Amino acid sequence: MKKASYLAFLMLGVLLHVNAQNQNVMNNSEQSFREYQAIENALRSYMESAKTGDASGYAEDWYEHTRVVGSLDGQFYNISRDETIAFAEQLGGSPAVESRIAWIDYQGNAAVVRLESLNWGGVRYTDFFILSKAEGKWKVSGKVFDAHERN
């Protein structure tokens, strides 16, 4: 009888431990899912500006120090956030542009995103964004782009 009680007690302890670990995995899994959503949301204004030509959302979603680097039609660019806003608004919207996030990778408060865009002003772009999370909000800290055949 003592042995059966001991085994039952031990089994209960194991079950409680497994349940607690499963709950922990679920919490971590949901938190991870929410972080991916928040990172994607930080790029929403950029993706919308491609369609509308309104880049005003960059000011909220990009750090003031953000730099954009890449080349288009043989011209090398290394421009600030505010120069990027002006450039995007000068280009205007491309309602037929298609954009998709190819992948997101993050660890803690650092993230990298690859964004593919087709037909933004007649150009295919691959953008690599560096994001950082501060005060609970993900923001763009830098961007490097490739204009494919229009480099």
N, C-alpha and C positions, 0 to 999 in steps of 0.2 A: 504494500500500500504506500509506504514511504517513497519507494522508487517511482511509482506511478504518479504521485503528487509532484515529485521533483521533476519528472519528465514533462508533465503538464505545465508546470511553472516555467520551465526552460523553453518549451514550445511557445507559450504565450509571449515570453520575452522576445523570442526570435520574430514572431509575427508582428509585434509592435514595432520592432526595429525595422523590419522590411517595409511596413506601412509608412513609417516616418521617412524612410529613404525614398520611397515612391512619391510621396507628397513633395519632398524636396526636389526631385527630378522634375515633377510637373511644374512647380513654381519656377525653377530655372528655365525650363523649356518655354513657358509663357513669357517670362522676362526677356529671353533671347528673341522670341518672335516679335515682341513689342519694340525691341531695339531696332530690328530690321525695318519695321514700319516707320519708326521715327527717323531713321537714316534716309529712307526713301522719301519721306515727307520733306526733308531738308532740301531735296533736289526738285521738288514739285514746281516751284516758281521758275526754275531754269527750264524745265521741260515745257511748261506753259508758255514761257516767253518765246520759245521757238515758233509756236503757232500764232501768237498774238502780236509779237513785237514789243510787248510791255515788259521791260526788265526791271521795273521798280522793286519787285520782290527780292532781288539780289541783296539789297541794302539790309534786309532783315535776316536773310538766310546765309549770307556770306560775311565773314569777318572783314573788318576794314583793311587788314593787312594782306588780304587774299591777292595772289598773283595768278595770272593765266599765261601759259607758255605754249607755243606751238608755231606752225607755219602754215600759211595759206597763199597759194599762187606765188611761191618763191619769197614771200615777205615773212620774216621772222617776227613773232610777237612775244613780248614780255611785258604785259600790261597790268595795271592795277584793277581792283574791283570797279572803281568808278569809271575808268576808261572802258572796261568790259561792258558796263551798263550802257554807256554812250554808243559803243560799237554795235551792240545787239539792237538797240533802238533805232540806230541808223539803218541797219540791215532790214528792219521791219519783220513782220510775221511771215511765216510760211505755213499756211493752213494745211497743206498736204504733208507736212513733215511727220515722220513716224519715229518715235523714240522708245527705247526699252532699256531697262537696267539688265545688263548681262550677268553681273554678279556683284555681291556685297561681301566684304570681309571686315570684321571688326574684332577688336580685343579691348576690353575696358572702355576707355574714352577716345580711342583712335579707330578710324575706319577708312577703307578704300572702296571706291565704287567705280565700276566700268559701265559707261553709258554709251549705247550705240544709237546714232541718229541717221536717218536716211532722208535725203531731199530737204535739208535745211538750206534754203537759198540755192538749191541745186547741187549741194555738196553732201557727201557722206562723211560723217565725223565719228571718231572714237574718242571719248573723253575719259580721262582718269582723274577722279576727284579724291582729294585728301580731306577728310572731315575730322573735326575734333568736337568733343562734347564738353561744354562748360556750363555751369549753373543749370544743369538738366536739359540743355538744348543742343542738338547737333547743328553745326554750321560748317560751311565750306571754308577750308583754309588754303586750298590751292587747287589748280587744275592744269593738266597737261593734255593737249589734244593732238590728234592726227587727222589730217584732212584727206587721207587716202590718196587718190590720184591727183589731188589738187595741192599737194605739199609745196 
